[in-house]
Amino acid sequence: MSGGDSYHYGNKIHGDNVNIYGGTGNTGIVKHQSLALHEATEELVRLLRELRRSVEPGSAQVIDDSLPVIASGASAPQERHRALIAMATIAATVGSLGQPVADAVNKVLGLMGAL
């Protein structure tokens, strides 16, 4: 581990990163989530891409719209939460075919502390 709450994994640095470039009243922080959350999110994205091939076009479009939000660590927590709930809903509508996605969504939500 190197320096405070940051650690290196491969070529990536995980930990908080704050950049302020002038102005006044600036607020904001980029939170780098845990490796477990990153891995769970990658698995969910993979499962969603598979599921997308098996759903009707309207649901496929919702998946397409939600994938960038889910995959990006920079998405606002509320926006990411909404996208995850939308994916859980789609997964529930396709029954057993969607169960792996529903499980993966619940894992990501749990790691985000949103359950």
Steps between C-alpha positions, in 0.01 A plus 500: 500500500633843424402828658189541709187335365642442152636174370634380170354212304673443170535840336195640675495702818204437725409752766360850516603752237406868533583756232400867532583739221421850622158650567315537828262278691634186335377174639544146377710193532572201279457188711689197370304203622642173618646238272209269592250758374699548182510126433128456581414786266707349219319167545163675497587683179599170339173337608295797378662481156402133483145567623456784252502251212195324648266788583256702292625821334357738765678317780816476289494880465466543878801269545696702241415824681587358842829323422716817485353623828559167674850452359624850581642554844440871443120465483307666781393240758130582451530465122686170534243373750213583259677318216560195720135490606396520133726203424357301792150572368587379150668191648187422701278520192693229313488246782777245543691643203542824696583347839880532461453870418270550799757332726782713356294819546437410863871436552595839353232677703624327814860602433381857441323490834167560330315190625 
